[in-house]
């Protein structure tokens, strides 16, 4: 028996070891896929897809979305970034926000990026342990602040990122080196060429010991080329750029290659080497055209997906409110039940009260019967409104015709007016809208109007030149401020921000 128990324990320990080893191997494969982002995006995509599963779908989605961005396939990155994923923790929520914010940043929508990242900036006040997600989040915030020319804010976010990446792990080491690159960019933006070159030179030296960081090596060399160009040292600039191009020659870092082509063309133009200038100008033009077309399509997709996500979030908020209401009703019912139990117990304990009740019932039987009937009548009125099935179908069909006719654009449209149009009463109409549209009449009409305005802006670009007040009037709104508030609640953006985003696609 003793030998049997020892055998069982050994088997259990062996299975536990194999399970831990399996988890460790899986985490190593995720880490390896992340590091491949800096070797070749195609290889990273292949590696990530091989290990993709439901358990770590969000982490793999992050790697895939980054890989397609580095490759220049912005449209595919947007589609992956907006795939539904389960959020199980604060870290998961942070990663979802990071993925979506990164999509806006790479499509040059910096104001919208800030709207996504700013609510989470206070997370640093919590006791966050060093981890990759938080480090990347503050790193992206720093890059976005550089794009918005808020250099002090960029330095502050970069400092937070570096603290969160302070761990001896390969992926975090690379993030720390990326932060050094951003620090050099900030120095250059401030006009301090000497400091920028010093940081970049040191970074280049550090990267020699990280052979997998090809992308960061090429990026640093391209940056050094920009500094030499500013210092009018064109031969040294060309040497850096050629080294940068050589480092990623067999990879698909299309956007970075496009930047290198542009910089080489500028340098060769200055030193009057026309043949080389024409060569790299042609490569840059071809690459830029391809990337810009993909960006335009990706921006349209991003706006549509963002709008759909806002609508879905509104439904979830409504559902959450309903759940809270049911919870409150449940608690109220429990409290009432407890009070009723206590009251009943006290009644039973009081013999004198029982005698009075019996006497009261004997003397006032008829009167009590009337009171019971009165209570029953009141209970009937408290029941949900009953609407015949045929009437429901007629009203729903009428609402479909109403939506197609666009009569909701009439700013005088009211519940009473629509009820008359549909040949019904306001109670029936209000009940049907609440039951099948899951919203009240005011919200129902306003959302129809906002969707109509969005359709106009997306299909006829001439509306992008009109004033907000005129767009509001077209949509059936009598108040500019009301239109702005409702538009933002539906789309997550103000009308001005939404139209500005669409203008950037032209």
N, C-alpha and C positions, 0 to 999 in steps of 0.2 A: 504493500500500500504506500509505504514511504517513497519507494522508487517511482511508483506511478505519479505521485504528487510532484516529485522533482522533475519528471518528464514533462508534465503539463506546464509547470512553471517555465521550463526551458523553452518549450514551444511558444508560450505566450510572449516571453521576452524576445524570442527570435522574430515573431510576427511584428512586435512593436518596433524592433530595430529596422526591419524591412520597410515598414510603413513610414518611419521617420526618414529612412534613406530615400524612399520614393518622393516624399515631400521636398526633401533637400535637393534631389535631382531636378524636380520640376521648377523650383525656385531658381536653380542655376541656369536652367534653359531660358527662363524669362529674362534673367540678367544678361545672358549671352545674346538674346534677341535684341535687347536694348543697346548693347555695345555695338552690334552689327549696324545700327543706325549710322554710326560714325565711320563704318568701313564701306558700305554700299547699301543704299535703300532697297534695291531689288532683293539682296540677300536677306535683309532684315524682314521684308514682307514674307518671303518664303519661310523663314524660320518661325515667325510669329504664327502664320497660318497652320503650320504643322502641329503646334501645341495649343491651338485655340480650343477652349471648352467652356461650358457654362460656369464652372467654378471660378475661373479667373478671366471671364470674358471682358470685363472692364479694363484690366491691366493690358491685355493683348490688344484691345481696341485702341488704347493710348499709343502703343508702339506702332500699330498699323497707320493710324492717322498722321503721326509724325513722319513716318517713312514716305507716305504719299506727298506730304507737304515738301519734304526735302527733294523729292523727285520732280516736283512741279505739277503733279496731278491733283490740283486743288479740288476739283469736283468730286473725285473719289474719296478724298480725305473728308470733305464735308458730309458726304453720305454715310461714311463709317462713323464719323464723330457724332451724328445725330441718331444712330441706331439705339434702340431702347436697351437699357441695362438696369439691373436691380441695384438699388442703393441701400447698403446694409450698415454703413457707419459714416461718421464725420469725414474720415479719410476718403471714402467712396464718393461722397458728395463733393468734396474738394477736387477730386480727380475729374468728375463729370464737368464741373465748372471750368477746370483747367483746359480740358479737351475742347470745349465749346469756345472759350475765350481765345484759344490759340488759332482756331479757324478764322475768327474775326480779325485777329492781328495780322495773319499772313495775307489776308485779302485787303489790307490797308484800311480797315475800319476801326481806327484807334479809339474814337469816342465811345463806340459801342463796346469795345474791349474793356475800357475803363469801367463802364456800367456793370459789367459782369464781375470784374475783379475787386472793385472797391468794397463791396459789402463784406468780403472775407479778409480784408487787410488787418482787421482787429484780432484775427486768430492768433497772431504772434504774441498777443498779450497772455494767451493761455500757455500752459506748460507743454509746448510741442516738443517732442523728442526729435532729434535729427532724422530726417527721412527724405526720400527722393521726391515725393509728390509735393510736399510743402516747399522744398527748395526750388523745384521747377516753377511752382506757382508764383513765388516772389521774384524769380528770375524773369518770367514773362511780364510781370507787372513792371519791372525795371526797364525792360526793352520797350514796353509801350510808353512809359514816361519819357524815354529818350526820343521816341517818335513824336510825342506831343511837346517836346522842348522843355519839359519840366525836369531839368537835370538834377536839382537837389532831391526831388522825390525819387528819381531813378537811383541815386546813390544810396538813399535810405533803404529802398526795397532790395537793392543788391546786397547790402550789408546783412539784411535778414536772411536772404537766400544763402549766403556764404556760411552763416552760423548754422543753418539747418542742414547744410551739406558737409559739416565738419565731422566726417567719419571715414575711416580707412576702408572704403569699399569702391570697387572699380567705377561703378556708375556715378557715385557721388564725387569721386576724384575728377571725372570728366566734367561734371556739372560745375565744380569749383573752377576748373580751367576755363569753362565757358564764361563764368563770372569775371575772370581776369580779362577776357576779351572784351566784355561789355564795359568794364572799367576803363580800358584803353579807348573805347569808342566815346565814352563820356568825356575823357580828357581831350580827345580830338574835337568834339563838339564845343568844348570850352575854349578852343584855340591854343591849347598847350601841346604843340607838336612834340617837343622834347620828351615830355612825360609819357605821351601816348606811345612814342617809339620805344622808350625804355621798357614799358610794360609789355609791349608786343615782342620785343627782342627776348625778354626773359621767358615769356610764354612759349615762344618758338623753341627755346632751349629746353624747357621742361617737357615739351611734347615729343622730343626725340626719344624719351624713355617710355612713351605710350604709343607703340606702333599701330594699334587699332584705331587711333583717333585721326584717320586720314582727313575726314571732313574738317575738323577743327584746325588741323595743320594747314590745309589749303586755305581756309578762311583767314587764318592769321597771316599767311604769306600775301594774300590778296589785300588785306588791310595795310600791311607794311608797304605794299606797292602804292597804295593811296597816299600814305605819308610821304614817301619819296617823291611822288608826283607834286604834292603841295610844296615840297622843298626844291622843286625843279631839278631833281636828280633822276632824269628820265631813264638812263641806262640801268641804274639800280632798281628802279621801279619795274622795268620790263623783266629784269632777272627774277624778281620776286614773283611777278605774275606768271611767268613761264614755269617756275617751280611749283606754284600753286596749281596750275593747269595739269602739270605732270603728275601731281599727287592724286588727282581724281580722274585721270584720263580714261580709265577703264570702268568708271562708275556712271551712275545716272543722276548725279547731282546737277540737273539741268539749270535751275535758277542760279546756282553759284557759278556754273560755267558761263552763263549769260553775263553775269557781272564782270567776270574776268575778261571775256571777249570785249566788252565795252571799254574797260580800263586799258587793255592793250591797244585798242583802236585809237584812243585819245593820246596815248604816249607816242605811238608811231606817227600820228598826225603832227604832233608838235615837232618831232625831229625830222619831218619830211621824208619818211619812208612810206611812199604811197602804195607800193605793192602790198606790204604787210598791213597797212591801214585798210585797204580795200578788202583784204582777206578777212580780218577780224570784224570789220564793220558789217560785212555780209553775214558772218556767223551770228553776230549779235542781233541783227535785224530779224533773221530767221527765228532765232530762239525767242526773242522778245514778242514776236507776233504770235507764236505758238502759245507762250505762257499767258499773254494778255487775253487771248480768246478763251482759254481755259478758266482764267480768273473771272471774266464776265459771266460765263455760264455758272461758275461756282457761286458768285455773288447772288445771282437770281435764285439759285437753289437754296442758298443760305437764308435769304429773306423769307422764302416760302416755308422752309422748315421751321424757322424761328416763329413765324406767324402761327403755324399749326401747333407748335409746342406751347405757345402762349394760350391758345384756345384749350388745349388739353389740360394745362395747369389750372385754368379757370374752372374747368369741370371737376378737377380733383379738389379744388378749394371748396366748391359747392358741395361735393360729396362729403368732405371732411366736416363742413358745417352741419350737414344733415346727420352725420354720425354723432356729432357733439349734441345735437338736439335730442336724438334718441337716447343718448347717455343721460342727459339731464332729466328726460321724462322717466327713464328707468329708475334713477335715484329718487325722483319725486314720488314715484309709485311705491318704492320701497319704504320711504319715510311715512307715506300715508298708511301703508299696510301696518307698520310698526305702531303708529299712533292708534290705528283702529283696534289692533290687538290689545294695547294697553287700556283703551277705553272699554272694550268688551269685558276685559278681566275685572275692571272696576265696577262695571254694571252688575256682573254676576256676583260680586262680593257684597253688593248692597241689597239686602233683602227688602229694605223699605222702598228702595227705588223700584224693585221688581213688582212689589204690590201696587205701587202707583201706576206702573206701566200697564199691568193687567186691568186695573180699574179703569184706566184711561181707554184701553182697547174695548172694554165692555160697554162703556158709556158712549163712546164716539166711533163705533164701528163704521157707520155709514160715512161719517165725516172723513175717517182715515182712508176709506175706499176711494173717495173723491181725490184725496191728496196723492194716493198711489197712482191714480190715472193721470193726474197732473204731472207727476215726476216722469212717468213713462212718455208723456207727450214731449216734455223738455228733452229727454234723452234722444227721441227721434230726431229733433232739430239739431242735435249735436253730431249726428252721424255724418260721414262724408257725403258730399253732394252726389246724388245719383243722376247719371245722364244716360239715356237710352243709347244702345250701341249704334243704332241707325243715325241718331243725331250726332254722335261723336264722329262717325265717318264723314258725314256731310260737312261738319265744321273743319275737320282735317283737310278735306278736299278743297274747301274754300280757302284755307290758309295757304295751301300750295299754289292756288291760282293767284292769291294776293301777293305772294312772294315773287311770282313770275311777272306780274303786272307792274311791279315797282311802285305801287301806290303808297308804299311805306315812306317814299321820299317826300310826300306831302307833309309839311311841318305842322299841319293842323290835325294830323291823324291821331286819334285817341281810341281808347278801349271802347267807348260808347259808339264812336263813328264806325269802327270796324265791325262791331256787333250788329249794327243796323245793316251794313253792307252784306254781311254773311247771313242775315235774316235769323238772328239768334239774340240771346240776351247776354249782358255783360258777365253774369255769374258763370254761365256755361262756357263762354269764351275764355274767361280767366282761368277756369279749372282745366280746360283742355290745353292751354298754353303751358300752365305749370306742370301738368302731367306728362305731356309728350315733348315739350321743348325744354323742360327742366329749368325754367327761368320765369320771371314775371314779365308782364306785358312791356314795360318800359325797357328792360334789358333786351328783350326779343326784338323790338323795333330798332333800338340803337345798334345792335350787332348787325342786323340786316343792312343798315345804312353804312356802317363802317366797311363791311365786306364789299358793298357796291363802290365805295370810294377807292378801296384798294384795287379792285378790278379795273377801274378807270386809269389809275396811276400806272398799273402794270401793262395795260394794253394800248394806251394812247399817251405817249411821252409829252405831248403838248401841254397836258395838265400839270406837268412838273414846273412849268413857268408861271402858273397862276398863284395868286396870294392864298394864304390859308383860309382867310375869311370867305373867299369865293368858293373854294373847295367845300367848306363847311355848308355853305348855302346850297350848293349842288346836291350835297348829301342829305339835305332835309333838316339841317340844324339851324336854329335861329340864333344861337349863341356861339361865338368863336371859342370862348373858354370851355363851354360844355363839350363842344366837339373835340377840343384838345384833350380834355380829361378822359373822355370815353374812348377816343382813339388809342391813348396810351394804355388804358386798362385792358384793351383787347389785344394790341400788338406788342406791348412792352416798350414801344418807342413813341416819341411825340410825332405829330404829323411832319414837322420840319425835319427831324432826324431821319424819318422814313424816306421823305422825298430827296433829302441830300444823299442818302445811300443809293437810291435809284439813279440820281444824276451822275454819280461816280462811275456807273457802268457804261456810260457813253464814251 
